[in-house]
Each structure stands twice: as C-alpha cells, then as structure tokens.
Amino acid sequence: MPAHRTLGRPLLTEQEHLLEGIVGARGSFAPRRGPVTTDIKCTDGAVWVIDYDEQSPYHAFAGRRVVAWGSPCAPPMQHRIGVTGHFAVSTMQLAEVASDAWLIEVRAPQDLVGRFEHGGAGAGAESELFFVTEDGDAFRVANNPAGAAIGGLVNALVYPVQLSRSVSSPQQALWIICPWSYAKLNELRDGPNGGLPSDVYMDAASGQVRCRSGLLARNVSDFRGSDDNPVQTTYHISPNAPSLMSWDAYESRATTEWQALLNSSEGCDERKVHHFLAKHPSFVPGVFGMTERRVPSCALLLGPFF
C-alpha cells in the first residue's frame, strides 16, 4: 500500500493545541504481533492517539516525556476506542534533555519525490544513506526505511526530524516511509538489530529506543561528576558509624568460630578451612603464633584452586 497519513482531518483549525505526556508505542520496532498504535498519556490521565503507522517516527519517543503541538482530529474508519481522542501532531519535541535519545524533534509529514543515494565523506561513508530531492537537495536519512532502493525515484512520506547530538552534528534529517514497503517490514524487523540503525537499540527493560554513543557519553559524564566535584561519589560516610571491635573481643569471637569449624564435619573440608583462614589471616600458622597481634610472615590467597 502507498505510504499515507493514518489520521483524519483536524477538527479544530483556528489554533494549535499543546499536549505534554509520555509516549506509548507498544510493539514498536518488533515483528508485527497485532495493531501498533502510538499515543500520548497526559498527566491528567487523558490518552490521545497520534498515529497508527507501523513505521511511525513517534515510536522513537516511546517511554519518554514529550511536548506536542497540533489539533484534535477525526479518527480513521478502524480506530482505537476507549481513549480521549485522536490528535494530529504538527511538531513533537523531547520535554527533557536526554543524552541517549535518538531523536529530539519530529515535524509534520509531507509527500516528497526523490531518490536514495549513499554519500558522505570519510570512513564509513558508504553506510550513510541520503535522500536527494528532485531539486538536488540532499538530506540524511534518520531511519532504516523498509523497501528503500538506491537510484530510482520514489514518492515517499517524509517527516523532518532533528537527530540527537549523540548521533550526529546538528542537522536536519528525514524519516522516510517508502510506498508499498509494508510487506517488507517484517523482513526488516526480523533482521539484525530489529531493522534499527547500528548506533541505536531497543532497551527491553524500559521500552525506550536509545543511542549507544549517547549512553556511553552519559556514563562518562556521570563518572566525571561536576566541575566542583570532578569524581562523583556514589556513597556517603555515616556520622554514626559503629566503633571498631576490640582485639580481645575479635579474638574471642573468631576463636569460638574456629573451634566450632574444627569440631564439625566441615573441619575436614579443605575449602571450608581455606575460606576461614582467608577471612581471618591471624589464624594462619607463622613465626608469631596462631593469634599474635601482628601480621604473619606469609600470604594466603582466596581464589581458584590449581
């Protein structure tokens, strides 16, 4: 089938409305197991359906808070019920900065004629895909479009998108849905990385689409901490920590445990004895005796047995 908008005409045209909430897109970027709808769940509990397309760019925002401008619109003939309504998005942006995000903005779709070409400069340029319009303007392709073929002209549905800085230098790119591509979509989703670009992956725990390089940058930033505290600590020293055990108390307690071990069936188990001595090295035989209050002149390793 040709690529087309899945929602009906706007019901209100005098001005745009604003929605803020979490994007839901269950089953996105996966082999089809049923209808895939994209919605925004607002803080007041309202749920607005924004797309039914299996190749929607709004899937890239799944599990993230967004701000969306647009208008309530008519639903398609077959539509989801039990929701607040349907909403035609003109612009969607991340509401919060996230270094591991793939996209930070999506604008309204439009029909555009052009061709796919490989291009760019430098290492790995062959893998970069561009869409060149009839006027000769070239745009980087953000997604991995199903049914994309190099060279021939195609009338595609395109969404102008803004890629995260983690993906590339700031530039406008296009999210492209090719005509007659839905039959090839499952083949793409069954392929390596679920059909996603190599620098992007689906996090199973959160359901978010994340950028690998952005996640690495976030981890490095967390490790470095702030300018005032170059190495960020992840612990706190308790002001009411318990005092150290006295040597006499420790010797009495450890000796009782040692005797109990030797008098038990585990006293003949070399590994159990080894583990105890590694935990209490003062019991290791040495020149200063079994429980002398000085470090014995030997070493004991707790590790694999060779």
Buried (B, 14 or more C-beta within 10 A) or exposed (E): EEBEBBBBEBEEEEEBBEBEBBBBBBBBBBEEEEEBBBBBBBEEEBBBBBBBBBBBBBBBBBBBBBBBBBBBBBBBEEBBEEBBEBBBBBBBBBBEEBBBBBBBBBBBBEEBEBBBBEEBEEEEEEEBBBBBBEEEEEBBBBBBBBBBEEEEEBEBBBBBBBBBBBBBEEEEBBBBBBBEBBEBBBEBBEEEBBBBBEBBBBEEEEBBBBBBBBBEBBEEEEEEEEEEEEEEEEEEEEEEEEEEEEEEEBBEEBBEEBEEBEEEEBBEEEEBBBBBBEEBBBBBEBEEEEBEEEEBEEEEEEEEEE
